[in-house]
Amino acid sequence: MSVLVPAIERAAAILDLVAASQHGLTVAELAERLNLPRSSTHNLCGTLAHVGQLHREAGGRYCIGAAIARYAEAFVEQTDLTREFGHALDRLAEPDVAYLLATLDQRDTVYLAHRNGSHPIGLNFRTGMRLPAVFTATGKAVLSTLPPAEVRALMRGHWPKPLTRNSVGGVDALMAQLDEVRERGWSVDAGEVREGLFFYGAPVCAAGSARAVGAVSVSLFVSEPGAAVQERASRAVLRLAEEISMRLGGGATGTAKRPTRR
């Protein structure tokens, strides 16, 4: 069994807090939130800044440093999921469709890659961007592969603030949506992240597990999609998810079925 190094755990906790903040945090704020001595926190922040993982702004606030961006780029390049997303799109991409790849981190959707279509998507997706999973098509696609009791436990006491008036309002409503995803094979974000934007998602599974390792979503830039658009989008996302899953050794995704008009 590996021996954990407390100083590295504390450094990781500092990076997590700074990454989650909008304008950075001071040593005093970090020490208070982590219940650490201010002197130790100062030394940790100074070391992280020295190696480029943090950057000290005027006024003493620490923000994420440039080294983190290099790590993120390396992660994307070395991740089979991201690589296979690109390979699959080289074969399957349609010019008027936007494609997203994401994974689940606790209660967040974390975006790993995207490919824009010929029209602006209306929302600036970037690598590492996080959104509440319960509102996104990719998040719901991954959650649909987890046991319902696990989803309820994950969200208990942690329901996020709605992003739009269309955002799903509670865990019972979410569970009903996930039942539909399991039945038809694809998920939908009907203006839950940004009003007027529709995304259709499907889970991506690797070898040896029914749990999704990530999910893909597509958008066709239609503010009020009818049955024909929904049929096309759901077919496109299921085909892409199945292609990536097969490349990862997972075969067809566990929930993927012939899309039905709703």
C-alpha positions in Angstrom: 0.0 0.0 0.0 1.4 3.4 -1.0 2.2 5.9 1.8 0.4 9.3 1.3 2.4 12.5 1.6 0.5 15.1 3.6 2.2 18.1 2.1 1.2 16.9 -1.4 -2.4 16.4 -0.3 -2.4 19.9 1.1 -0.9 21.3 -2.1 -3.6 19.5 -4.2 -6.3 20.9 -1.9 -5.0 24.4 -2.5 -5.0 23.9 -6.3 -8.6 22.6 -6.1 -9.8 25.7 -4.2 -7.9 28.1 -6.4 -9.2 26.4 -9.5 -12.8 26.7 -8.3 -12.5 30.4 -7.4 -13.3 33.1 -10.0 -10.7 35.7 -8.9 -8.1 33.7 -7.0 -7.6 33.4 -3.2 -5.2 34.9 -0.7 -3.0 32.9 1.7 -5.3 33.9 4.5 -8.4 32.7 2.7 -6.8 29.4 1.8 -5.5 28.8 5.3 -9.0 29.5 6.8 -10.8 27.2 4.3 -8.4 24.4 4.8 -7.8 24.9 8.5 -4.1 25.1 8.0 -1.5 27.3 9.7 -0.9 30.5 7.7 2.8 30.0 7.6 2.5 26.5 6.1 0.0 27.8 3.6 2.3 30.6 2.6 5.2 28.2 2.0 3.0 25.8 0.0 1.7 28.7 -2.2 5.2 30.0 -2.7 6.4 26.6 -3.8 3.5 26.1 -6.2 4.1 29.5 -7.7 7.8 28.7 -8.1 7.0 25.7 -10.2 4.4 27.4 -12.2 1.3 25.7 -10.8 0.1 29.0 -9.2 0.6 32.6 -10.1 0.7 35.4 -7.5 -1.3 38.4 -8.6 -0.9 42.0 -7.4 -2.6 42.2 -4.0 -1.5 38.7 -2.9 -4.2 36.7 -4.6 -3.1 33.3 -6.1 -4.5 32.1 -9.4 -3.8 29.0 -11.4 -0.5 29.1 -13.2 0.6 28.3 -16.7 2.0 24.9 -15.8 -1.5 23.6 -15.2 -2.4 24.4 -18.8 0.5 22.3 -20.0 -0.7 19.4 -17.8 -4.2 19.7 -19.1 -2.9 19.6 -22.7 -0.8 16.6 -21.9 -3.8 14.8 -20.3 -5.9 15.4 -23.3 -3.2 14.2 -25.7 -2.6 11.0 -23.6 -6.2 10.1 -23.0 -7.5 7.4 -25.1 -11.0 8.8 -24.8 -10.0 12.1 -26.3 -7.9 10.6 -29.0 -10.7 8.2 -30.1 -13.2 11.1 -30.1 -11.0 12.8 -32.7 -10.5 9.6 -34.8 -14.3 9.0 -34.8 -15.1 12.5 -35.8 -12.7 12.3 -38.7 -14.9 9.7 -40.1 -18.4 10.7 -38.9 -18.5 14.5 -38.4 -21.1 16.5 -40.3 -20.3 20.1 -41.1 -23.4 21.7 -39.5 -23.1 19.8 -36.2 -21.2 20.7 -33.1 -19.7 17.9 -31.1 -18.6 17.8 -27.4 -16.8 15.2 -25.3 -17.0 15.2 -21.5 -16.5 13.0 -18.5 -18.0 13.0 -15.0 -16.1 14.3 -11.9 -18.3 13.8 -8.9 -21.3 16.1 -9.6 -19.7 18.0 -12.5 -19.4 17.5 -16.2 -15.8 18.2 -17.3 -15.3 19.0 -21.0 -12.4 17.2 -22.6 -12.7 18.2 -26.2 -15.0 19.8 -28.8 -15.4 20.3 -32.5 -17.5 23.2 -33.7 -19.8 23.0 -36.7 -20.3 25.7 -39.4 -22.5 27.8 -37.1 -21.6 29.5 -33.8 -22.7 27.4 -30.8 -23.7 30.3 -28.6 -21.6 29.0 -25.6 -17.8 29.0 -25.3 -16.9 25.4 -24.4 -13.3 24.9 -23.5 -11.1 22.1 -22.2 -11.5 21.8 -18.5 -14.8 23.7 -18.3 -17.2 22.4 -15.7 -20.9 22.5 -15.5 -23.4 20.8 -13.2 -23.8 17.3 -14.6 -27.6 17.2 -13.9 -28.2 20.0 -16.4 -26.0 18.7 -19.3 -26.7 16.1 -21.9 -23.3 14.5 -21.4 -23.8 14.5 -17.6 -27.1 12.8 -17.8 -25.8 10.3 -20.3 -23.1 9.2 -17.8 -25.4 9.3 -14.8 -27.8 7.0 -16.6 -25.2 4.2 -16.5 -25.0 4.4 -12.7 -27.3 2.6 -10.2 -30.2 5.0 -9.3 -29.4 4.7 -5.6 -25.8 5.9 -6.3 -27.1 8.9 -8.2 -29.4 9.8 -5.4 -26.6 9.5 -2.9 -24.3 11.6 -5.1 -26.8 14.5 -5.3 -28.1 14.3 -1.7 -27.6 17.8 -0.2 -25.7 19.0 -3.3 -28.3 20.2 -5.8 -26.9 23.0 -7.9 -28.4 26.4 -8.5 -30.4 26.3 -11.8 -28.7 27.8 -14.8 -32.0 28.6 -16.6 -35.7 28.4 -16.0 -35.5 25.0 -17.9 -32.9 23.4 -15.6 -34.2 20.2 -13.9 -35.4 21.2 -10.5 -34.7 18.2 -8.2 -33.5 14.7 -7.9 -37.0 13.1 -8.5 -37.3 14.9 -11.8 -33.8 14.0 -12.7 -34.4 10.3 -11.9 -37.4 10.4 -14.3 -35.2 11.8 -17.0 -32.6 9.2 -16.4 -35.2 6.5 -16.8 -36.0 7.9 -20.2 -32.3 8.0 -21.1 -32.0 4.3 -20.2 -35.0 3.4 -22.3 -34.2 5.3 -25.5 -30.4 5.4 -25.3 -29.8 9.2 -25.5 -30.2 12.2 -23.3 -31.2 15.8 -23.9 -30.4 19.2 -22.5 -33.4 21.2 -23.7 -32.2 24.7 -22.8 -31.1 23.7 -19.3 -27.6 25.2 -19.6 -28.4 28.0 -22.0 -31.9 28.9 -23.1 -32.4 28.2 -26.8 -29.6 25.6 -27.0 -30.4 21.9 -27.4 -27.9 19.2 -26.9 -28.3 15.4 -27.4 -26.0 13.1 -25.5 -25.0 9.4 -25.3 -22.7 7.5 -23.0 -19.3 6.1 -24.0 -18.3 2.7 -22.4 -14.9 1.1 -22.3 -14.0 -2.6 -22.0 -15.1 -4.4 -18.9 -17.6 -2.0 -17.4 -21.2 -0.9 -18.0 -20.4 2.4 -16.4 -19.7 5.1 -18.9 -16.2 6.5 -19.0 -17.5 9.6 -20.6 -20.2 10.9 -23.0 -20.6 12.8 -26.2 -23.2 15.3 -27.3 -24.2 17.0 -30.4 -26.1 20.2 -31.3 -27.7 21.2 -34.6 -28.3 24.9 -33.8 -32.0 24.7 -33.9 -33.9 26.7 -31.2 -37.1 24.6 -31.4 -36.2 21.2 -32.8 -39.0 19.2 -34.3 -39.3 15.4 -34.7 -37.0 15.3 -37.8 -34.2 17.3 -36.1 -34.5 15.2 -32.9 -34.3 12.0 -35.0 -31.2 13.2 -36.8 -29.5 14.4 -33.7 -30.2 11.3 -31.7 -29.0 9.0 -34.5 -25.8 11.1 -34.9 -24.9 11.0 -31.2 -25.7 7.3 -30.8 -23.5 6.5 -33.8 -20.6 8.6 -32.5 -20.9 7.1 -29.0 -21.0 3.6 -30.4 -18.0 4.2 -32.6 -15.9 5.5 -29.7 -17.0 2.7 -27.4 -16.0 0.1 -29.9 -12.6 1.8 -30.3 -12.2 1.6 -26.5 -13.1 -2.1 -26.5 -16.6 -1.6 -25.0 -18.7 -2.5 -28.0 -22.1 -0.9 -28.4 -23.1 1.4 -25.5 -25.2 -0.4 -22.9 -28.2 2.0 -23.2 -28.0 2.6 -26.9 -31.2 1.7 -28.7 -32.9 2.7 -31.9 -34.0 6.3 -31.2 -37.7 6.9 -31.1 -39.7 10.0 -31.8 -41.0 11.7 -28.8 
